[in-house]
Amino acid sequence: MPVYEYTGVNSTGKKVRGVFDAESARALRDQLRAQGIFLTTHNEGKAKRERKRGEIHFENPLRDRVSLRDVAVMTRQLGTLQRAGIPLVECLTALVDQTENEALKRVISDVRQKVNEGSALATAMGDHPKVFTPLYVNMIRAGESSGNLDVVLLRLTDFLDDQVRLRGDVSAALFYPVAMLVITLLIVGVLMVVVVPRVTQLFEDQGQALPLLTTILIGFSQLLGRYWWLMGMFIAGAVVAFRRWKATPDGREKWDRFTLRVPVFGSLQRRIAVSRFSKTLSTMLASGVPLLTALDIIKNILGNSILIRVVEQARLNIREGESIAGPLRRSGEFPPMVTHMIAVGERTGELETMLGNVAEAYDYEVQQSVKTMTGLLQPVLIVVMGVMVGGIVFAILLPILRMNEGIVM
């Protein structure tokens, strides 16, 4: 069934736009009229799609963004419909009507059409890698193969909800420190560019020798006022050079190793990676995904080349008949508690349960670490802000105080 993009006017005269399934343009007009919408323009969605490697490209990436939360909600709805025994195509049709995100609506419509034509759900979803990750697609494929698609969908929903919650916790915790840093930079910038030059003119008119601190402040203010564009170019060039260096294999390895060794932040990054590794592997194994396939997918979500190499080596060793815990323990990059619990899970046949316990423990540690870090960052940033602003004010007031002392004497 074609998917139409339309614009129209509702009964109150307000302009509306959206996406709608209809057999034809006439059917589209009739269905919208039944909803109280007068159709003004329409375009068939397929005509505006560009096929490239099976992926749909949209015209407005900001409006058509599909978030992880959108995918989680859609997955839960699909799992609920499947558990109720509704045929897959009807489930997808209901999702098209239910979904408000236009981009996701179009993707689901495309998936539904391919499934209706005989494709597997995992194959149809795999044509949209920007929406459905390889991890997601492989879990769907495992669910279809085992006949437990509804169970896998609900398990996948729990996994996505955990990822959304973790991202939200970290983002919310870092919002205040980042906001404080931005405010500090803005205040210092205004003082240096607006206030200091005006005070400088007053000092020049007096012809009095200035203290060293005031001289340095005035010199930096003049440098910032005259050559801000040069400083901006230097910063931009440094950022570009750093990103190019980090894009090289050697640069990426050195940077990732450095980030893992940084006090406090390195430990937090390692905890997040371990939690992500354990939770993802537990979910995939419980869904029926083969271990080697799961490890090949998981390595791409760790975000650190050092840990990726460890998982790659573990995968090679497992293929040769070794256990999971051994290579991870020898690498020294995974905490001893993690490798010990994995070894116990392998011996007892409860690897998925042990991995789930590891993920739960490290999720809690991540939350506590983030709270501790933000609790320390807030007073530190306040002190830094006070020192910077107070230093500038003191440098301005110092010559004024000396002038007053000269007048009194």
Secondary structure as UniProt FT lines:
FT   STRAND          3..9
FT   TURN            11..12
FT   STRAND          15..21
FT   HELIX           25..34
FT   TURN            35..36
FT   STRAND          38..44
FT   HELIX           45..48
FT   TURN            53..54
FT   TURN            61..64
FT   HELIX           68..83
FT   TURN            84..85
FT   HELIX           88..98
FT   HELIX           102..116
FT   TURN            117..118
FT   HELIX           121..126
FT   TURN            129..131
FT   HELIX           134..146
FT   HELIX           149..190
FT   HELIX           191..195
FT   HELIX           196..206
FT   HELIX           212..247
FT   HELIX           249..261
FT   TURN            263..264
FT   HELIX           265..286
FT   TURN            287..288
FT   HELIX           291..298
FT   HELIX           299..301
FT   HELIX           305..319
FT   TURN            320..321
FT   HELIX           325..331
FT   HELIX           336..348
FT   HELIX           351..408
//
